[in-house]
């Protein structure tokens, strides 16, 4: 999309609170519950719609203010097919969406997903798969923040193998007229994307709990100009950006790069590769873990269905099944310090003691804004 222009956040006490799950025990005030087994309900994989883009054509999908676009598999396997998703206004939600097929449309330098609030407000994109990438010399970026005036949260996203740009989220920082909106990236898996895997450009923007990995420059497709420079994280245009609790490994280019008036901070990150430019480092070490986060979809089908094939059974339910996104459960209220779980005793239960062990629990997530209406493709 763009040419190559050059050849933990809280205190330790708060972090502990953010990593805890609080239990609400029905009919008991202790950790011993009168139950032969707790009745539980887990989110099931939702059905999804398939949008098949014909050969040598571009499908444009618009998600307007307050709309929800969810449980969609966008099939661009046909030769020359391309999709362009644009969010508009604020209060929108894009959830459980997977793009299937390597993008080989060679016409122009369009982005693929434009995730932005074109007015002040918030937007949410979660459980997104853009992991099939693009062919060599394809000029389409995976993602853009063009004209972002609000705050966009993007979580549980997989972006891999894009030739022009990965997450190009610095447009809004070019000037006030470009929006100056914030991008918050959480639980992302970004791998082998050219020019940048993630580029941030406005104060308050961050990436956290994410993995950025470039295996080698040979593993990356060139952009429309034939350039290859696969950086990891790029701070550009403005100051006040952060990477928090991320694993970043880049071979052959910058692991973290700050330029063109951009600067940022690494906090509690594991980094392998050069850190270049005005980048403050706080508790930064080596030996990054480049395995995908468990909450990230590994195929278009996983994303569209909302079912993640991981050891923790992570799901991202659609709003249509009565369950809210992320950790916010209908009817329960939390203070933002953790998840609220409920154990319900069966009528014929006998006394059983429950013990919970938490390892590498996910960080705090923001609740989604309840959608008001559905977007249609």
Secondary structure by P-SEA (a helix, b strand, c coil): cccccccccccaaaaaaaabbbbbbcccccccccccccccccccbbbbbbbbbcccbbbbbbbcccccccbbbbbccccbbbbbbbbccccccccbbbbccccccccccccccccccccccbbbbccccccccccccccccccccccccbbbbbcbbbbccccccccccccccccccccbbbbbbcbbbbcccccccbbbcccccccccbbbbbccccccccccccccccccccccccccccccbbbbbbcccccbbbcccccccccbbbbccccccccccccccccccccccccccccaaaaaaccccccccccccccccccccccccccccccccbbbbbbbbcccccbbbbbbbbcccccbbbbcccccbbbcc
